[in-house]
Amino acid sequence: MKLIGIDTLIIRVTDLSQSKKWYTEKLGFEIIYETDQLLTLDTSCPVSITLWVTDEPISPNPKTSTYPIFKTDNAEETYQHFLKLNIPVGELKKEEEVCYFNFYDPDGNILEVCQVL
């Protein structure tokens, strides 16, 4: 027996309707499964994202939280596009081999975009 991959990544949300709208309209993901407590999004890669409702407060910490990093071929263009969509973003950072930035969903969940240079 061996593990053969990651099926989905769960992101906890407090308002499924609001998150559904945000992830589909702002990020362009398509819904592939939905119940009253969760929905699964097609991210156009092998790993889907499942938004799952919680009654607990969400308090992500960038130094201790686990979060997805989305690949892009142009981090600067993606950054400007997210600004136009009023998506909360952190600072655009450029290092020797990568350009990246954090952004945040309506619950403050940390997400990241990264471009390998």
MMTF fields as JSON, N, C-alpha, C and O atoms, coordinates in Angstrom:
{
  "mmtfVersion": "1.0.0",
  "mmtfProducer": "UNKNOWN",
  "numBonds": 467,
  "numAtoms": 468,
  "numGroups": 117,
  "numChains": 1,
  "numModels": 1,
  "chainsPerModel": [1],
  "groupsPerChain": [117],
  "chainIdList": ["A"],
  "bondAtomList": [4, 2, 8, 6, 12, 10, 16, 14, 20, 18, 24, 22, 28, 26, 32, 30, 36, 34, 40, 38, 44, 42, 48, 46, 52, 50, 56, 54, 60, 58, 64, 62, 68, 66, 72, 70, 76, 74, 80, 78, 84, 82, 88, 86, 92, 90, 96, 94, 100, 98, 104, 102, 108, 106, 112, 110, 116, 114, 120, 118, 124, 122, 128, 126, 132, 130, 136, 134, 140, 138, 144, 142, 148, 146, 152, 150, 156, 154, 160, 158, 164, 162, 168, 166, 172, 170, 176, 174, 180, 178, 184, 182, 188, 186, 192, 190, 196, 194, 200, 198, 204, 202, 208, 206, 212, 210, 216, 214, 220, 218, 224, 222, 228, 226, 232, 230, 236, 234, 240, 238, 244, 242, 248, 246, 252, 250, 256, 254, 260, 258, 264, 262, 268, 266, 272, 270, 276, 274, 280, 278, 284, 282, 288, 286, 292, 290, 296, 294, 300, 298, 304, 302, 308, 306, 312, 310, 316, 314, 320, 318, 324, 322, 328, 326, 332, 330, 336, 334, 340, 338, 344, 342, 348, 346, 352, 350, 356, 354, 360, 358, 364, 362, 368, 366, 372, 370, 376, 374, 380, 378, 384, 382, 388, 386, 392, 390, 396, 394, 400, 398, 404, 402, 408, 406, 412, 410, 416, 414, 420, 418, 424, 422, 428, 426, 432, 430, 436, 434, 440, 438, 444, 442, 448, 446, 452, 450, 456, 454, 460, 458, 464, 462],
  "bondOrderList": [1, 1, 1, 1, 1, 1, 1, 1, 1, 1, 1, 1, 1, 1, 1, 1, 1, 1, 1, 1, 1, 1, 1, 1, 1, 1, 1, 1, 1, 1, 1, 1, 1, 1, 1, 1, 1, 1, 1, 1, 1, 1, 1, 1, 1, 1, 1, 1, 1, 1, 1, 1, 1, 1, 1, 1, 1, 1, 1, 1, 1, 1, 1, 1, 1, 1, 1, 1, 1, 1, 1, 1, 1, 1, 1, 1, 1, 1, 1, 1, 1, 1, 1, 1, 1, 1, 1, 1, 1, 1, 1, 1, 1, 1, 1, 1, 1, 1, 1, 1, 1, 1, 1, 1, 1, 1, 1, 1, 1, 1, 1, 1, 1, 1, 1, 1],
  "groupList": [{"groupName": "MET", "atomNameList": ["N", "CA", "C", "O"], "elementList": ["N", "C", "C", "O"], "formalChargeList": [0, 0, 0, 0], "bondAtomList": [1, 0, 2, 1, 3, 2], "bondOrderList": [1, 1, 2], "singleLetterCode": "M", "chemCompType": "L-PEPTIDE LINKING"}, {"groupName": "LYS", "atomNameList": ["N", "CA", "C", "O"], "elementList": ["N", "C", "C", "O"], "formalChargeList": [0, 0, 0, 0], "bondAtomList": [1, 0, 2, 1, 3, 2], "bondOrderList": [1, 1, 2], "singleLetterCode": "K", "chemCompType": "L-PEPTIDE LINKING"}, {"groupName": "LEU", "atomNameList": ["N", "CA", "C", "O"], "elementList": ["N", "C", "C", "O"], "formalChargeList": [0, 0, 0, 0], "bondAtomList": [1, 0, 2, 1, 3, 2], "bondOrderList": [1, 1, 2], "singleLetterCode": "L", "chemCompType": "L-PEPTIDE LINKING"}, {"groupName": "ILE", "atomNameList": ["N", "CA", "C", "O"], "elementList": ["N", "C", "C", "O"], "formalChargeList": [0, 0, 0, 0], "bondAtomList": [1, 0, 2, 1, 3, 2], "bondOrderList": [1, 1, 2], "singleLetterCode": "I", "chemCompType": "L-PEPTIDE LINKING"}, {"groupName": "GLY", "atomNameList": ["N", "CA", "C", "O"], "elementList": ["N", "C", "C", "O"], "formalChargeList": [0, 0, 0, 0], "bondAtomList": [1, 0, 2, 1, 3, 2], "bondOrderList": [1, 1, 2], "singleLetterCode": "G", "chemCompType": "PEPTIDE LINKING"}, {"groupName": "ASP", "atomNameList": ["N", "CA", "C", "O"], "elementList": ["N", "C", "C", "O"], "formalChargeList": [0, 0, 0, 0], "bondAtomList": [1, 0, 2, 1, 3, 2], "bondOrderList": [1, 1, 2], "singleLetterCode": "D", "chemCompType": "L-PEPTIDE LINKING"}, {"groupName": "THR", "atomNameList": ["N", "CA", "C", "O"], "elementList": ["N", "C", "C", "O"], "formalChargeList": [0, 0, 0, 0], "bondAtomList": [1, 0, 2, 1, 3, 2], "bondOrderList": [1, 1, 2], "singleLetterCode": "T", "chemCompType": "L-PEPTIDE LINKING"}, {"groupName": "ARG", "atomNameList": ["N", "CA", "C", "O"], "elementList": ["N", "C", "C", "O"], "formalChargeList": [0, 0, 0, 0], "bondAtomList": [1, 0, 2, 1, 3, 2], "bondOrderList": [1, 1, 2], "singleLetterCode": "R", "chemCompType": "L-PEPTIDE LINKING"}, {"groupName": "VAL", "atomNameList": ["N", "CA", "C", "O"], "elementList": ["N", "C", "C", "O"], "formalChargeList": [0, 0, 0, 0], "bondAtomList": [1, 0, 2, 1, 3, 2], "bondOrderList": [1, 1, 2], "singleLetterCode": "V", "chemCompType": "L-PEPTIDE LINKING"}, {"groupName": "SER", "atomNameList": ["N", "CA", "C", "O"], "elementList": ["N", "C", "C", "O"], "formalChargeList": [0, 0, 0, 0], "bondAtomList": [1, 0, 2, 1, 3, 2], "bondOrderList": [1, 1, 2], "singleLetterCode": "S", "chemCompType": "L-PEPTIDE LINKING"}, {"groupName": "GLN", "atomNameList": ["N", "CA", "C", "O"], "elementList": ["N", "C", "C", "O"], "formalChargeList": [0, 0, 0, 0], "bondAtomList": [1, 0, 2, 1, 3, 2], "bondOrderList": [1, 1, 2], "singleLetterCode": "Q", "chemCompType": "L-PEPTIDE LINKING"}, {"groupName": "TRP", "atomNameList": ["N", "CA", "C", "O"], "elementList": ["N", "C", "C", "O"], "formalChargeList": [0, 0, 0, 0], "bondAtomList": [1, 0, 2, 1, 3, 2], "bondOrderList": [1, 1, 2], "singleLetterCode": "W", "chemCompType": "L-PEPTIDE LINKING"}, {"groupName": "TYR", "atomNameList": ["N", "CA", "C", "O"], "elementList": ["N", "C", "C", "O"], "formalChargeList": [0, 0, 0, 0], "bondAtomList": [1, 0, 2, 1, 3, 2], "bondOrderList": [1, 1, 2], "singleLetterCode": "Y", "chemCompType": "L-PEPTIDE LINKING"}, {"groupName": "GLU", "atomNameList": ["N", "CA", "C", "O"], "elementList": ["N", "C", "C", "O"], "formalChargeList": [0, 0, 0, 0], "bondAtomList": [1, 0, 2, 1, 3, 2], "bondOrderList": [1, 1, 2], "singleLetterCode": "E", "chemCompType": "L-PEPTIDE LINKING"}, {"groupName": "PHE", "atomNameList": ["N", "CA", "C", "O"], "elementList": ["N", "C", "C", "O"], "formalChargeList": [0, 0, 0, 0], "bondAtomList": [1, 0, 2, 1, 3, 2], "bondOrderList": [1, 1, 2], "singleLetterCode": "F", "chemCompType": "L-PEPTIDE LINKING"}, {"groupName": "CYS", "atomNameList": ["N", "CA", "C", "O"], "elementList": ["N", "C", "C", "O"], "formalChargeList": [0, 0, 0, 0], "bondAtomList": [1, 0, 2, 1, 3, 2], "bondOrderList": [1, 1, 2], "singleLetterCode": "C", "chemCompType": "L-PEPTIDE LINKING"}, {"groupName": "PRO", "atomNameList": ["N", "CA", "C", "O"], "elementList": ["N", "C", "C", "O"], "formalChargeList": [0, 0, 0, 0], "bondAtomList": [1, 0, 2, 1, 3, 2], "bondOrderList": [1, 1, 2], "singleLetterCode": "P", "chemCompType": "L-PEPTIDE LINKING"}, {"groupName": "ASN", "atomNameList": ["N", "CA", "C", "O"], "elementList": ["N", "C", "C", "O"], "formalChargeList": [0, 0, 0, 0], "bondAtomList": [1, 0, 2, 1, 3, 2], "bondOrderList": [1, 1, 2], "singleLetterCode": "N", "chemCompType": "L-PEPTIDE LINKING"}, {"groupName": "ALA", "atomNameList": ["N", "CA", "C", "O"], "elementList": ["N", "C", "C", "O"], "formalChargeList": [0, 0, 0, 0], "bondAtomList": [1, 0, 2, 1, 3, 2], "bondOrderList": [1, 1, 2], "singleLetterCode": "A", "chemCompType": "L-PEPTIDE LINKING"}, {"groupName": "HIS", "atomNameList": ["N", "CA", "C", "O"], "elementList": ["N", "C", "C", "O"], "formalChargeList": [0, 0, 0, 0], "bondAtomList": [1, 0, 2, 1, 3, 2], "bondOrderList": [1, 1, 2], "singleLetterCode": "H", "chemCompType": "L-PEPTIDE LINKING"}],
  "groupTypeList": [0, 1, 2, 3, 4, 3, 5, 6, 2, 3, 3, 7, 8, 6, 5, 2, 9, 10, 9, 1, 1, 11, 12, 6, 13, 1, 2, 4, 14, 13, 3, 3, 12, 13, 6, 5, 10, 2, 2, 6, 2, 5, 6, 9, 15, 16, 8, 9, 3, 6, 2, 11, 8, 6, 5, 13, 16, 3, 9, 16, 17, 16, 1, 6, 9, 6, 12, 16, 3, 14, 1, 6, 5, 17, 18, 13, 13, 6, 12, 10, 19, 14, 2, 1, 2, 17, 3, 16, 8, 4, 13, 2, 1, 1, 13, 13, 13, 8, 15, 12, 14, 17, 14, 12, 5, 16, 5, 4, 17, 3, 2, 13, 8, 15, 10, 8, 2],
  "groupIdList": [1, 2, 3, 4, 5, 6, 7, 8, 9, 10, 11, 12, 13, 14, 15, 16, 17, 18, 19, 20, 21, 22, 23, 24, 25, 26, 27, 28, 29, 30, 31, 32, 33, 34, 35, 36, 37, 38, 39, 40, 41, 42, 43, 44, 45, 46, 47, 48, 49, 50, 51, 52, 53, 54, 55, 56, 57, 58, 59, 60, 61, 62, 63, 64, 65, 66, 67, 68, 69, 70, 71, 72, 73, 74, 75, 76, 77, 78, 79, 80, 81, 82, 83, 84, 85, 86, 87, 88, 89, 90, 91, 92, 93, 94, 95, 96, 97, 98, 99, 100, 101, 102, 103, 104, 105, 106, 107, 108, 109, 110, 111, 112, 113, 114, 115, 116, 117],
  "secStructList": [7, 7, 7, 7, 7, 7, 7, 3, 3, 3, 3, 3, 3, 1, 7, 2, 2, 2, 2, 2, 2, 2, 2, 2, 2, 6, 1, 7, 7, 3, 3, 3, 3, 3, 7, 1, 1, 3, 3, 3, 3, 3, 7, 1, 1, 1, 7, 3, 3, 3, 3, 3, 3, 7, 1, 1, 7, 7, 7, 7, 7, 6, 6, 6, 7, 7, 7, 7, 3, 3, 3, 7, 1, 7, 2, 2, 2, 2, 2, 2, 2, 2, 2, 2, 6, 6, 7, 7, 5, 7, 7, 7, 3, 3, 7, 1, 1, 3, 3, 3, 3, 3, 3, 3, 7, 6, 6, 7, 7, 3, 3, 3, 3, 3, 3, 3, 7],
  "xCoordList": [0.835, 0.0, 0.88, 1.851, 0.533, 1.244, 0.259, -0.746, 0.556, -0.261, 0.045, 1.196, -0.981, -0.764, -1.009, -0.946, -1.284, -1.47, -2.371, -2.855, -2.588, -3.501, -4.785, -4.759, -5.906, -7.204, -7.773, -8.148, -7.834, -8.423, -7.769, -7.183, -7.866, -7.375, -8.596, -9.372, -8.784, -9.942, -9.594, -8.568, -10.466, -10.372, -11.659, -12.751, -11.537, -12.703, -13.218, -12.44, -14.536, -15.185, -16.373, -16.914, -16.779, -17.921, -19.222, -20.299, -19.143, -20.337, -20.143, -19.45, -20.76, -20.534, -21.02, -20.37, -22.148, -22.694, -21.748, -21.476, -21.255, -20.316, -19.015, -18.489, -18.507, -17.258, -17.433, -16.544, -18.573, -18.876, -18.789, -18.16, -19.421, -19.412, -17.988, -17.574, -17.241, -15.883, -14.951, -14.255, -14.933, -14.014, -14.375, -13.488, -15.667, -16.047, -15.906, -15.413, -16.332, -16.278, -14.892, -14.445, -14.21, -12.9, -11.771, -10.879, -11.816, -10.728, -11.074, -10.193, -12.342, -12.745, -12.845, -12.881, -12.891, -13.013, -14.445, -15.394, -14.586, -15.906, -16.28, -15.432, -17.558, -18.058, -18.241, -18.865, -17.679, -17.852, -18.676, -19.11, -18.893, -19.719, -20.178, -19.427, -21.428, -21.943, -23.001, -23.871, -22.91, -23.947, -24.233, -23.717, -25.049, -25.323, -24.169, -24.164, -23.19, -22.063, -20.714, -19.753, -20.652, -19.363, -19.573, -20.64, -18.533, -18.517, -17.087, -16.14, -16.949, -15.635, -15.458, -16.35, -14.285, -13.983, -12.915, -11.926, -13.124, -12.127, -11.143, -11.535, -9.864, -8.829, -8.008, -6.993, -8.427, -7.711, -6.349, -5.449, -6.2, -4.997, -5.437, -6.619, -4.543, -4.973, -5.609, -6.371, -5.321, -5.839, -7.015, -6.891, -8.149, -9.308, -9.248, -8.425, -10.129, -10.283, -11.697, -12.658, -11.822, -13.126, -13.332, -12.574, -14.354, -14.74, -15.718, -16.743, -15.407, -16.202, -16.584, -15.726, -17.872, -18.391, -17.972, -17.967, -17.622, -17.329, -18.053, -18.294, -18.398, -18.98, -17.9, -18.168, -16.698, -15.583, -14.992, -15.022, -14.455, -13.797, -12.55, -11.838, -12.312, -11.139, -10.11, -10.393, -8.912, -7.873, -6.524, -5.674, -6.336, -5.077, -3.89, -4.021, -2.749, -1.515, -0.476, -0.151, 0.055, 0.995, 2.265, 2.941, 2.59, 3.804, 3.562, 4.509, 2.285, 2.012, 0.958, 0.8, 0.245, -0.828, -0.287, 0.755, -1.011, -0.762, -1.691, -2.865, -1.195, -2.042, -1.601, -0.443, -2.542, -2.186, -1.4, -1.585, -0.533, 0.212, -0.166, 0.057, -0.738, -1.164, -0.051, 0.588, 0.168, 1.203, 0.659, -0.497, 1.496, 1.149, 2.368, 3.496, 2.144, 3.285, 3.665, 4.662, 2.866, 3.199, 2.591, 1.434, 3.376, 2.894, 2.518, 1.541, 3.281, 2.987, 1.646, 0.878, 1.35, 0.055, -1.083, -2.137, -0.868, -1.889, -2.144, -3.292, -1.092, -1.196, -2.055, -2.975, -1.763, -2.531, -3.987, -4.9, -4.197, -5.555, -6.333, -7.497, -5.694, -6.36, -6.683, -7.735, -5.795, -6.083, -7.333, -8.172, -7.461, -8.64, -9.918, -10.996, -9.795, -10.954, -11.227, -12.118, -10.452, -10.573, -10.343, -10.979, -9.44, -9.031, -7.937, -6.956, -8.086, -7.03, -5.728, -5.698, -4.67, -3.364, -2.299, -2.416, -1.261, -0.09, 0.903, 0.582, 2.093, 3.152, 3.629, 3.783, 3.861, 4.454, 5.949, 6.636, 6.45, 7.85, 8.569, 8.046, 9.771, 10.581, 11.919, 12.617, 12.258, 13.545, 14.268, 13.762, 15.421, 16.218, 15.455, 15.514, 14.744, 14.122, 12.603, 11.983, 11.988, 10.524, 9.988, 10.668, 8.759, 8.007, 6.666, 6.028, 6.229, 5.039, 4.34, 4.901, 3.103, 2.351, 1.245, 0.751, 0.874, -0.267, -1.524, -1.475, -2.649, -3.948, -4.904, -4.576, -6.091, -6.967, -8.407, -8.916, -9.06, -10.47, -11.339, -10.794, -12.667, -13.527, -13.386, -13.689, -12.931, -12.713, -11.306, -10.969, -10.487, -9.113, -8.168, -7.012, -8.65, -7.756, -6.616, -6.824, -5.426, -4.237, -4.119, -4.241, -3.881, -3.626, -2.402, -2.092, -1.715, -0.525, -0.479, -0.943, 0.088, 0.38, 1.893, 2.546, 2.454, 3.902, 4.259, 3.621, 5.289, 5.858, 7.316, 8.076, 7.709, 9.12, 9.749, 9.299, 10.8, 11.443, 12.479, 13.112],
  "yCoordList": [-1.177, 0.0, 1.241, 1.328, 2.189, 3.46, 4.567, 4.337, 5.749, 6.911, 7.298, 7.232, 7.702, 7.983, 9.438, 9.786, 10.287, 11.699, 12.375, 11.747, 13.65, 14.429, 14.61, 15.044, 14.279, 14.378, 15.789, 16.38, 16.325, 17.646, 18.334, 17.68, 19.624, 20.443, 21.093, 21.748, 20.929, 21.507, 22.894, 23.091, 23.849, 25.2, 25.445, 25.363, 25.743, 25.996, 27.408, 28.355, 27.535, 28.83, 28.965, 27.963, 30.193, 30.419, 30.655, 30.452, 31.077, 31.357, 30.728, 31.282, 29.568, 28.824, 29.587, 29.558, 30.264, 31.017, 32.141, 32.317, 32.893, 33.986, 33.439, 33.995, 32.359, 31.77, 31.178, 31.289, 30.551, 30.001, 31.097, 30.921, 32.218, 33.348, 33.862, 34.102, 34.032, 34.58, 33.665, 34.131, 32.374, 31.447, 31.221, 30.997, 31.278, 31.079, 32.359, 32.322, 33.495, 34.753, 35.384, 35.858, 35.401, 36.064, 35.185, 35.673, 33.884, 32.997, 32.151, 31.529, 32.123, 31.409, 29.902, 29.198, 29.384, 27.942, 27.495, 28.258, 26.248, 25.686, 24.664, 23.917, 24.642, 23.707, 22.333, 22.201, 21.309, 19.944, 19.075, 17.987, 19.542, 18.813, 19.804, 20.7, 19.644, 20.604, 19.96, 19.231, 20.242, 19.89, 21.15, 22.219, 21.041, 22.224, 22.564, 23.645, 21.662, 21.89, 22.083, 22.545, 21.727, 21.829, 21.917, 21.595, 22.36, 22.289, 22.077, 22.564, 21.345, 21.03, 21.784, 21.815, 22.393, 23.24, 22.619, 22.073, 22.707, 22.293, 23.443, 24.552, 23.181, 24.211, 24.097, 24.778, 23.259, 23.002, 22.358, 22.497, 21.662, 20.88, 19.604, 19.468, 18.677, 17.414, 17.541, 16.659, 18.6, 18.747, 19.722, 20.861, 19.266, 20.151, 20.867, 20.537, 21.847, 22.538, 22.279, 22.421, 21.897, 21.705, 22.777, 22.861, 23.59, 24.592, 23.916, 23.389, 23.929, 23.2, 24.154, 24.811, 24.221, 25.161, 24.746, 23.565, 25.75, 25.554, 26.621, 27.729, 26.268, 27.237, 27.884, 28.83, 27.377, 27.893, 29.136, 29.257, 30.061, 31.228, 30.8, 29.875, 31.485, 31.206, 32.292, 33.483, 31.868, 32.847, 32.376, 31.907, 32.504, 32.074, 32.909, 34.105, 32.267, 32.929, 32.611, 31.442, 33.632, 33.363, 32.627, 32.021, 32.673, 32.004, 30.554, 29.774, 30.178, 28.81, 28.085, 26.872, 28.782, 28.161, 27.415, 27.763, 26.398, 25.708, 26.326, 26.556, 26.598, 27.228, 26.803, 26.442, 26.847, 26.464, 27.561, 28.748, 27.15, 28.073, 27.759, 26.652, 28.747, 28.586, 29.027, 30.057, 28.253, 28.531, 29.497, 29.392, 30.435, 31.334, 31.516, 31.272, 31.943, 32.226, 33.7, 34.098, 34.528, 35.941, 36.493, 36.914, 36.486, 36.926, 38.405, 38.79, 39.235, 40.672, 40.967, 41.785, 40.314, 40.501, 39.978, 40.607, 38.831, 38.264, 39.2, 39.404, 39.764, 40.713, 41.913, 42.291, 42.505, 43.662, 43.28, 44.054, 42.093, 41.606, 41.453, 41.844, 40.888, 40.723, 42.074, 42.229, 43.05, 44.393, 44.965, 45.564, 44.784, 45.277, 44.591, 45.183, 43.341, 42.592, 42.854, 42.245, 43.765, 44.087, 42.877, 42.736, 42.022, 40.899, 41.416, 41.992, 41.223, 41.664, 40.914, 39.684, 41.658, 41.072, 41.632, 42.75, 40.838, 41.298, 41.891, 42.135, 42.115, 42.701, 41.712, 40.521, 42.22, 41.418, 41.315, 42.332, 40.097, 39.892, 39.173, 38.23, 39.639, 39.031, 38.634, 39.448, 37.37, 36.857, 36.324, 36.448, 35.745, 35.282, 34.364, 34.533, 33.4, 32.379, 32.392, 31.644, 33.232, 33.254, 34.668, 35.551, 34.854, 36.08, 35.612, 34.737, 36.183, 35.66, 36.729, 37.785, 36.423, 37.273, 36.453, 35.477, 36.874, 36.282, 37.036, 38.216, 36.345, 36.994, 36.281, 35.228, 36.849, 36.386, 36.264, 37.12, 35.173, 34.985, 35.748, 36.373, 35.721, 36.496, 36.141, 36.971, 34.922, 34.536, 34.86, 34.587, 35.436, 35.739, 34.563, 34.631, 33.475, 32.35, 32.817, 33.559, 32.373, 32.751, 31.855, 30.633, 32.488, 31.804, 32.484, 33.618, 31.833, 32.446, 32.165, 31.127, 33.112, 32.947, 32.999, 33.849, 32.089, 32.04, 31.786, 30.992, 32.479, 32.271, 31.889, 32.609, 30.763, 30.387, 31.12, 31.0, 31.881, 32.705, 31.92, 32.463],
  "zCoordList": [0.0, 0.0, 0.0, 0.752, -0.843, -0.818, -1.159, -1.832, -0.694, -1.035, -2.472, -2.905, -3.213, -4.635, -5.017, -6.196, -4.039, -4.346, -3.334, -2.392, -3.538, -2.702, -3.489, -4.641, -2.868, -3.526, -3.436, -4.448, -2.215, -2.013, -0.833, 0.03, -0.795, 0.301, 0.94, 0.245, 2.243, 2.921, 3.441, 4.092, 3.142, 3.691, 4.468, 3.905, 5.748, 6.599, 6.355, 6.235, 6.286, 6.062, 7.002, 7.47, 7.28, 8.174, 7.425, 7.985, 6.181, 5.38, 4.004, 3.15, 3.8, 2.562, 1.34, 0.295, 1.458, 0.325, -0.1, -1.288, 0.87, 0.585, -0.013, -0.977, 0.556, 0.067, -1.323, -2.167, -1.56, -2.888, -3.942, -4.985, -3.662, -4.598, -4.8, -5.934, -3.722, -3.791, -4.59, -5.492, -4.267, -4.931, -6.398, -7.222, -6.734, -8.137, -8.949, -10.077, -8.393, -9.147, -9.161, -10.206, -8.034, -7.962, -8.505, -9.198, -8.186, -8.601, -9.818, -10.411, -10.191, -11.401, -11.263, -12.272, -10.036, -9.836, -10.111, -9.929, -10.552, -10.838, -9.774, -9.288, -9.422, -8.414, -9.057, -10.11, -8.395, -8.903, -7.953, -8.333, -6.727, -5.767, -4.714, -4.329, -4.239, -3.26, -2.372, -2.849, -1.065, -0.1, 0.704, 0.379, 1.748, 2.565, 3.511, 4.1, 3.668, 4.575, 3.884, 4.5, 2.605, 1.915, 0.417, -0.106, -0.255, -1.716, -2.171, -1.552, -3.261, -3.811, -5.114, -5.962, -5.258, -6.405, -7.287, -6.797, -8.583, -9.564, -9.73, -10.093, -9.464, -9.556, -10.84, -10.984, -11.756, -13.017, -12.793, -13.621, -11.689, -11.43, -10.72, -10.405, -10.461, -9.853, -8.462, -8.066, -7.716, -6.357, -6.347, -6.796, -5.834, -5.703, -4.354, -3.5, -4.177, -2.899, -2.412, -3.167, -1.139, -0.53, 0.528, 1.495, 0.342, 1.334, 2.283, 1.85, 3.574, 4.554, 5.679, 6.268, 5.967, 6.966, 8.375, 8.722, 9.174, 10.586, 11.396, 10.916, 12.635, 13.567, 14.424, 15.164, 14.32, 15.114, 14.451, 13.226, 15.253, 14.654, 13.87, 14.261, 12.773, 11.943, 12.228, 12.095, 12.621, 12.94, 12.399, 13.155, 11.084, 10.474, 10.954, 11.217, 11.062, 11.447, 10.372, 10.165, 9.68, 8.592, 9.026, 8.194, 10.303, 10.765, 11.164, 11.26, 11.4, 11.844, 11.013, 11.157, 10.162, 9.379, 8.168, 7.613, 7.782, 6.527, 5.499, 5.791, 4.305, 3.292, 1.899, 1.688, 0.941, -0.424, -1.129, -0.861, -2.02, -2.872, -4.313, -4.802, -4.979, -6.362, -7.301, -7.084, -8.326, -9.317, -10.371, -10.78, -10.805, -11.9, -12.793, -12.366, -14.024, -14.898, -14.859, -15.461, -14.142, -14.009, -12.719, -12.7, -11.649, -10.339, -10.331, -9.688, -11.037, -11.042, -11.704, -11.197, -12.827, -13.488, -12.62, -12.523, -11.994, -11.112, -9.939, -9.546, -9.384, -8.272, -8.681, -7.955, -9.825, -10.311, -10.583, -10.297, -11.133, -11.398, -10.09, -10.01, -9.071, -7.778, -7.151, -6.532, -7.303, -6.787, -7.45, -6.778, -8.77, -9.494, -9.026, -9.066, -8.582, -8.085, -6.604, -6.013, -6.01, -4.579, -3.677, -2.633, -4.087, -3.249, -2.316, -2.786, -1.007, -0.089, -0.366, -0.371, -0.594, -0.902, 0.027, 0.529, 0.247, 0.97, -0.012, -1.175, 0.467, -0.361, -1.423, -1.153, -2.631, -3.704, -3.412, -3.32, -3.267, -2.909, -4.043, -4.637, -4.326, -5.383, -4.778, -4.173, -4.956, -4.512, -5.739, -6.855, -5.554, -6.696, -7.638, -8.856, -7.083, -7.926, -7.927, -8.683, -7.091, -7.011, -6.83, -6.307, -7.274, -7.038, -6.476, -7.061, -5.349, -4.687, -3.851, -3.56, -3.475, -2.556, -1.904, -2.469, -0.705, -0.017, -0.404, -0.751, -0.341, -0.469, 0.463, 1.01, 0.648, 1.716, 1.243, 0.519, 1.669, 1.332, 2.338, 3.247, 2.208, 3.109, 4.593, 5.451, 4.91, 6.305, 6.79, 7.942, 5.923, 6.297, 6.124, 6.543, 5.505, 5.232, 4.336, 3.376, 4.663, 3.903, 2.674, 2.759, 1.54, 0.278, -0.325, 0.041, -1.22, -1.816, -3.311, -3.782, -4.038, -5.461, -5.601, -4.997, -6.4, -6.576, -8.039, -8.73, -8.478, -9.808, -9.632, -8.985, -10.202, -10.218, -11.39, -12.529, -11.094, -12.129, -12.911, -13.817]
}
